[in-house]
Amino acid sequence: MNQSHPVARKSLWQDLKRETQLFYFYRRYQKAFEGQIPFEEKIALLLTKITTSLAVSWRRVVKRALDVVASFIGLVLVSPVMAVVAIAVKLESKGPAIFKQTRVGLKGKVFNMMKFRTMHQDAEAKTGPVWAQKGDPRVTRFGRFLRETHLDELPQLINVLKGEMSLVGPRPERPYFVNEFRKLIPHYDRRLCVKPGITGLAQLKRHYDETIADVKKKLKYDVLYAQKICPYLDAKLLAMTVGSVILRTGR
């Protein structure tokens, strides 16, 4: 048959295409066998990383913008309440109304977290850092009310405005406990890839930490939040927090 015939040329083209595909798959197999990543897959992985990075960056920019706006408006609205709480704390027991404590934030950076003081002054002077517990004798009567209503956490809006915290995120822990948990819990630092928050998924789902098992369970929620972080999730968790405060079901 004359190879210049259209049918012959089409057949030759199909054979060449099939040979090229077989060679392409063979080379991919060779590189996979040798532990190499084909160039096309490298490009695909790079594009995936860039797309993911842009998506994460966009969500974090939106999250930070919402934090700034909400914390500023919140401070303006609750400033009269904060003034009353500060006076009440001072009247009940000696010491400053606002208590500052070193906490571990994003990527292990430490900062001073602010809260209304709920314990007697120098409550840990003799014991050192210890976990909070139900019916804690170190807590004052008014301090117990502040904890139940979460009013003790209002000064943390200043931390949010400064960029040290977010409205939603993992609970900021003290350096002493972070160092201990790192020894006992694999990959504990995964929760430090996002800013700590005033409220969060773990805080809503679990009670105060009393055992290492509690910390491990909370870590799962913290990691899950870091993976799913988005404005919609933050709004949902904030709404749940408001409901928890109103119904006094907070942990």
N, C-alpha and C positions, 0 to 999 in steps of 0.2 A: 504494500500500500504506500502511496506517496505520502511522505511525512509532512508535506506542505499542506495536506488536506486538513480542513478545520477539525475534524474528528480526531485525527492523529495528533495534531498539536494540543488539543484538549487533554488527550490521554497522557501525553508526555508531561504536560503541566501538572496533572493530578499525581503522576508518579513522582515527580520532583517534589511536590508539596508533601507527599506522604513520607518520602525519604528524609526531607528536612525535619518533619515532625518527629520521626523516629530518632534522628540524630539529636534533636533538642531534648527529648525525654531521656535518651541515653546519657547525655551530658549532665542533666539534672540528677539522674540516679548516681552517676559517678561522684558528683560534688557532694551529694547528700551522704554517700557512703564514706567519703573522705572527711566529713564534718564541715564542709564548706557550704556557705549560703550563696545560691545563684544571684547574679547581679540584679535580675528582675525582682527577686524577693527582697534584696537589700533596699531597692527603691520603694517597694511596697511597704516595708517595715518603717522606712524613714518617713514616708507620707503619713502613715498611721500615727507615728509618734508626734509629728508636727500637728496633725489634726487634733489629736488628744490633748496636746499641750495648749493649743489655742482654745479648745473648749474649756479646759480647766482654768486657764488664765481669765477667760471671759466670766466664768462663774465666780471666780474669786474677786474680780473687779466689781461685779454687781453686789456680791456679798459685803465687800468693804463699804461700798456706797450706802447700802441699806443700814449697815452698822453705824456709820457716821450720822446719817439723818435721824435714825431712830433713837440713838443714844443722846443726841443733842436735844431733840424734842422731849425725850423722856426726862432728862435732867431739869429742863425748864418746868415741866408739868409737876414733877414730884419734889421739887426743891422745898416747898412748904412742909411736906410730909417728912422729908429728911431733917429739916430743922427741928421739928417736934420730936422725932426719934432721937436725935443727938442730945437734946436737952434731957429727955427721959433716961437715957443711958447714963449720963453724967450724974443725975440725981440719985439713981439707984446704987451705984458703986463707984469707987475711986478708979481713976484711969482715964485715958483718952476715949472719946466717943467713937472715933474711927480707928480701927485696928488694921495695921499693915503687916502683911506676912509674905515672906519670899516664896514664890511659886515658880514652877517650870512651865514655860510656854512653848511657842512654835520653835521647832528644831532645837529644843533644849535650852533656849535662852531664858534666863531667870528675870523676874520682874517682881515688883511689890504689889500684891493684890490688896485691894481695900474692901473692908467690910465694917459694918457697925459691930462694935464689941459685944459679944454675947456671953463671955465668960468673965470670971473675976480676974483682975489684973495679975499678971505673972502666974497664970494657971498651970503652966508647964515648967515652972522654974525648978521644981524638985524632980519631976518625972521625966522631963525631956519630951520629944515628940511622941504622942500616942494617938491612936485612932479615936474619933468621936464615937460615942455609944449612946444607946437609948437610956434616958434618965441620967445623963452625965451630971455628976454632982458639981462639976466645975462651972456649969451653965447657970447664970442668974435667972430669977423668975421672969423678968422682962426679956431677957435673952432667949428664953424658951419660946416666948410668944413671937419674938422676931424670927426665930428659926422656923416655926410652924407656918408663919405667913410669908416667909422668904423676904421680909423687909430688910433683914440684915445685909442682903446682897445688893441693895440699891446703889451704894457707892461704887460698885463695879462698873456702872455705866461710865464712870470717868476712865477706867481702864480700857473700856471699849472705844471711847472717843480718842484715846491716846494711841490706839492700835495694838495694845498689848493683849487684848482679848477680843472675842467676838460675842455677839448675843447668843449664838448657838455654837456648841462645840464640846469636846471632852472636858471634864472637870479638871482644872489646873491643880496639880499635886505638888506637895512640898519636896524640895531636893532630897531630903533624907529618905523619904519613902520611895522616890523614883530610883535612887541608887539601890535600895533593897529589892524593889520589884524587878529591876534589871537582872539581878542575880538569880531570881526565882522563876521568872516568867519569860520564856523565849519571845523574842520580837516585841517586847513591851514598848520600844521606842516608836513603833508604827503609829501609835496614837499621837505622837508629837509632830506629825506631818501637816496638821492643821492647827489653827489657833484654838486655845482653850475657850470655853464659853461659860456664860452665866447659867445657861440651861443647856440640855442636850439629850440625845437619845438614851444614853446610859443612865443619866440622872433621873429621867422619867420612868425608865423601866425597872431600875434597881434601887434598893435602899442604901443607906450608908455602908461603907466597907467595914466589915468586922473580921473577915478572914481573907486569906490569900485566894480562896475559892471565889469569894465575892469579887475580888479585883479581876480575876481571870474572866468571869462572866461579863463584867463591865467592859473589859478590853474588847471583847467580841463586838459589843454594840458600838464602841468608839471606832473600831476599824471599819465596821459596816457603814457608819456615818461618813467617814473619810472617803469611802469608795463611792457613795451615793450623793455626796454633797451637791446641793443645788438650791436656788432661792425658794422653790416650791416646798422642798423638805424643811427648810428653815422656817417658813411661814407656818407650816403644819405643826412643827414642834413648839413654836412660840404660842400658837393657839392652844395646844395641849397644856402648856405651862400655865397660861392664864386660867384655864379651867381647873387645873390642879391647885392653884393658889386660892381660887374662889371656894372650891369644895373642900379645902384643907386635906387633900389626898397626897400632897407632895411627899417625896422620900428624902 
